[in-house]
Amino acid sequence: TFQEIYNFDNSPFENNLRSKGFWVAPNSYANYQTSLLSITSTINMSHLLFLTDKNNINSKDRTLLTHTFNSAKGIQHFKKQGYNYYHSHSCTQFLKYNKLADKHFATSTNIFTRFEELNYMFTKETPLYHISQVLIRIRGKKIINSGYRKRFKNSILNLKTVHKSEGPFLFFTHLLPPHPPYIFGPNGENIEGKSEFSFTGNIWKNKAGYLGTVQYINKQ
């Protein structure tokens, strides 16, 4: 994809990983086109065919998917082998928490985000939750993008320091970049506000924004 669509050679980064003992899967692909489905399938070590057995194929109900993520068979297997499970908060609400985690690693200290996290742990049906969402929208897109930058940097910090935790352990982290919004230049420049958080439209045609983010991530 890098070479054919973006005319970008990512082999130096991949070779560096191999030199450090990592296995880089050749010709890898995802069975699902969204992270929610793909990640849930991976940590359950199985396909998600049962979702359409119990729900209409066009259903947007995530109840069963959420339960499957929070009771992942793969994670349960590791825990039975004596592993601790550590979960780093994601930028996306669906992947932010996992009930099987022995410890959650925070990625934000923003008061609005922390309020949202606290409310999520109890219920999303209280008036306070909806008030918090209105406040976030009023504050605008910029504060949300700034939150993404901070979350990413804290996620990387968690990756660099988790080895100090009690082990053996399994560590989960979900990094939003290089998914839009593109908020990092090649050297970490702040380019927030120049793109939106979207899955559709012309956002993916911003090749410079995508590659700049990839180049910054590679340096981490």
Order of alpha helices (4+ residues) and beta strands (2+ residues): alpha-alpha-alpha-alpha-alpha-alpha-beta-beta-alpha-alpha-alpha-beta-alpha
